[in-house]
């Protein structure tokens, strides 16, 4: 319990720091052209304050896992914003479907994330490497162990991602994440807690990102 509390406190500290940096950067940033990939700063562009619609982007993340007797599918559309040329954040709903033998579950939830662009134009390919942190809240009605009891779960996936421009305002993202709250032995009889991972605690997410 103390370990989970410490992780939550670290996550809150990360969010507070990111918001502070983002808020400070808003007053100093240069406007971006309408594309998702973070562009180079234009020193000749007049500085402006407030939100710029060209900095918004939408992203569709998908996940899946399947094997003998089970299947998992996840979809999470998000709306994000570039606070600086390197820092972005966003949020959106989560939809997940589980099937395990005769057991099925439809899961709903919400996701928020922060992202830091660490390396741009890797190997002159135009691709970018970024650090990614997100928080997921999931809930569903459990008919496996309990009669229509609503069960909730929390995830804290952290890791690396790679984005590759696809032309125009579209970018393909692929992320390899590890859930810092993962516990293999916790509630092992409840599918929600241990499904959605390609390996113990590891999550692979991919999707397409569109700039406004």
BELTA-V595568 format. One record per helix or strand of 3 or more residues. SS is the DSSP state (H for helix, E for strand). FROM is the first residue (numbers start at 1). LEN is the number of residues. Records with the same first field share a line. If there is no record, write none. Layout:
BEGIN
SS->FROM-LEN  FROM-LEN
END
This chain:
BEGIN
H->2-25  53-3  191-4
E->56-12  70-13  87-14  103-20  127-16  149-7  157-11  170-10  202-10
END
